[in-house]
Amino acid sequence: MNADNEEMEITLPILESVEAQSDLTQRSLSKRLNLALGLTNSYLKRCIKKGLIKIEQVPANRYLYYLTPQGFAEKSRLTAKYIKNSFEFYRRASDDCYQVFTHCQELGMRAAVICGVSDLAEIAILQAQRAGVSIEGVYDERHRLPTFYDLPAWSELEAMPKEPVCVITSVERTLRLKQQLEAITSPDKIFAPALLKL
């Protein structure tokens, strides 16, 4: 994630939270956003310094936070940017997944296993249907439910079909997953969308 996206991913939820509830504490905001308290404090100070948030002290050492008109405008701008980035990701991921599955079809591989539960996995399932490749199931060692989008889900490699065609959709641990899959299938049966840069 580049610095600009990281800024957006943290600043936007802070602005949304302050708009929704002005009597937040830094600790409650930190928990709500699942951020370290120091990082929350740093971003809150940055928003105050930029004039996006106004702070007012009330009795009993408490503070109220308010969005300024500039803060409302920035929240709107960041929301639009987030949506645009999401659509761009979806478009690129869709194209990349479709190319993977059409390549599988060209090679005579008409069934595959999705490897990695993620937003990318959901996109891959849709694009597999479009390309005419059936999905046998989904593998993810962290997924504990028996299904994913009505497909069988496995958390152990041994439970997968023998010598499967695998399409990696994990966005976090792609290289490690590829190495795991090479223990159960040949490398020429392991694919990944180009955006994963594997």
C-alpha positions in Angstrom: 0.0 0.0 0.0 1.5 3.3 -1.0 1.7 6.3 1.4 -1.2 8.1 -0.3 -3.5 5.1 0.0 -2.5 4.5 3.6 -3.3 8.1 4.4 -6.7 7.6 2.8 -7.4 4.3 4.5 -6.8 5.8 7.9 -7.9 9.4 7.5 -11.3 8.6 5.9 -12.5 6.3 8.8 -11.3 8.9 11.4 -13.4 11.6 9.7 -16.4 9.3 9.4 -16.1 8.3 13.1 -15.8 12.0 14.2 -18.8 12.9 12.1 -20.9 10.1 13.6 -19.9 10.7 17.3 -18.2 13.9 18.5 -17.5 12.6 22.1 -15.1 9.9 21.1 -12.0 9.3 23.1 -8.7 8.5 21.3 -8.8 5.1 23.0 -12.3 4.3 21.7 -11.5 5.6 18.2 -8.3 3.4 18.3 -10.4 0.3 19.1 -13.1 1.1 16.6 -10.6 1.5 13.8 -8.3 -1.4 15.0 -5.3 0.9 15.0 -2.5 1.4 17.6 -3.3 4.2 20.0 -0.2 6.1 19.0 -1.0 5.9 15.3 -4.6 7.1 16.0 -3.3 10.0 18.1 -0.8 10.9 15.3 -3.5 10.9 12.6 -6.0 12.8 14.7 -3.4 15.5 15.4 -2.6 15.6 11.7 -6.3 16.1 10.9 -6.5 18.9 13.5 -3.4 20.6 12.1 -4.8 20.5 8.6 -8.0 22.1 9.8 -10.2 19.1 9.1 -11.2 18.5 12.8 -11.9 21.0 15.5 -11.3 20.1 19.1 -13.1 21.5 22.1 -12.4 20.8 25.8 -15.4 20.1 28.0 -15.4 19.6 31.8 -13.7 16.5 33.4 -10.8 16.5 31.0 -12.9 15.4 28.1 -12.8 16.5 24.5 -15.3 16.9 21.7 -14.2 16.5 18.1 -16.1 18.2 15.2 -15.6 18.1 11.5 -15.0 21.6 10.1 -16.4 22.5 6.7 -13.0 21.7 5.3 -13.2 18.3 7.0 -16.6 17.6 5.4 -15.2 18.5 2.0 -12.1 16.2 2.6 -14.3 13.4 3.7 -16.3 13.7 0.5 -13.1 13.8 -1.6 -11.6 10.8 0.1 -14.9 8.8 -0.2 -15.0 9.5 -3.9 -11.3 8.5 -4.2 -11.9 5.3 -2.3 -14.8 4.3 -4.5 -12.8 5.1 -7.7 -9.9 3.0 -6.4 -12.3 0.2 -5.5 -13.8 0.2 -9.1 -10.3 0.3 -10.6 -9.2 -2.7 -8.5 -12.4 -4.6 -9.5 -11.9 -3.8 -13.2 -8.2 -4.8 -13.1 -8.8 -7.9 -11.0 -11.7 -9.0 -13.3 -9.5 -8.7 -16.4 -6.6 -10.5 -14.8 -8.7 -13.4 -13.5 -10.5 -13.7 -16.8 -7.1 -14.0 -18.6 -6.0 -16.7 -16.2 -9.1 -18.8 -16.8 -9.2 -18.3 -20.6 -5.5 -19.5 -20.6 -6.5 -22.5 -18.5 -9.2 -23.2 -21.1 -6.7 -23.0 -23.9 -4.5 -25.5 -22.1 -7.5 -27.9 -21.7 -7.8 -27.2 -18.0 -11.5 -26.9 -17.4 -11.6 -27.1 -13.6 -9.6 -25.3 -10.9 -9.3 -24.7 -7.2 -9.3 -21.2 -5.9 -6.4 -20.7 -3.3 -6.9 -17.9 -0.8 -10.2 -16.5 0.6 -10.3 -12.8 -0.3 -12.1 -10.2 -2.3 -10.0 -11.4 -5.2 -11.3 -14.9 -4.7 -14.9 -13.7 -5.1 -13.9 -11.9 -8.4 -12.1 -15.0 -9.6 -15.2 -17.2 -9.0 -17.3 -14.9 -11.2 -14.6 -14.7 -14.0 -14.2 -18.5 -14.0 -17.9 -18.9 -14.8 -17.6 -16.3 -17.5 -14.6 -18.2 -19.0 -16.3 -21.6 -18.7 -14.0 -23.1 -16.1 -15.6 -24.9 -13.2 -14.4 -24.2 -9.6 -14.0 -27.5 -7.6 -13.6 -25.7 -4.3 -11.6 -23.2 -2.3 -8.4 -23.8 -0.3 -7.3 -21.5 2.5 -5.5 -22.7 5.6 -7.1 -19.9 7.7 -10.7 -20.5 6.5 -12.6 -22.7 9.0 -16.0 -22.9 7.4 -16.9 -25.9 5.2 -18.0 -23.7 2.3 -17.2 -20.5 0.5 -19.8 -19.1 -1.8 -21.5 -22.5 -1.9 -18.3 -24.2 -2.9 -16.5 -26.8 -0.8 -13.8 -25.1 1.3 -10.6 -26.9 2.6 -8.2 -25.7 5.2 -5.8 -28.6 4.6 -3.9 -29.4 1.4 -4.6 -33.1 1.7 -8.3 -32.5 1.5 -8.0 -31.0 -2.0 -8.5 -33.0 -5.3 -5.3 -34.8 -6.5 -3.0 -32.7 -8.8 -5.4 -29.8 -8.9 -5.2 -26.8 -11.2 -4.7 -23.9 -8.7 -5.5 -20.2 -9.1 -3.9 -18.2 -6.3 -6.1 -15.4 -5.0 -4.5 -14.7 -1.6 -3.3 -11.1 -1.5 -1.1 -11.5 1.6 1.0 -14.6 1.4 1.2 -15.4 -2.3 4.8 -16.8 -2.5 4.4 -19.0 0.6 1.1 -20.3 -0.8 2.7 -21.0 -4.1 5.4 -23.0 -2.4 2.8 -25.0 -0.4 0.9 -25.8 -3.6 4.0 -27.0 -5.4 4.1 -29.9 -2.9 0.8 -31.3 -4.2 0.7 -30.3 -7.9 3.1 -29.4 -10.7 4.2 -25.8 -11.1 2.6 -25.6 -14.6 -0.8 -26.1 -12.9 -0.4 -23.1 -10.6 -1.6 -19.7 -11.8 -2.1 -16.2 -10.4 -3.7 -13.0 -11.7 -1.1 -10.6 -12.9 -1.9 -8.0 -10.3 -0.4 -10.3 -7.6 3.0 -10.0 -9.4 3.9 -13.6 -8.6 
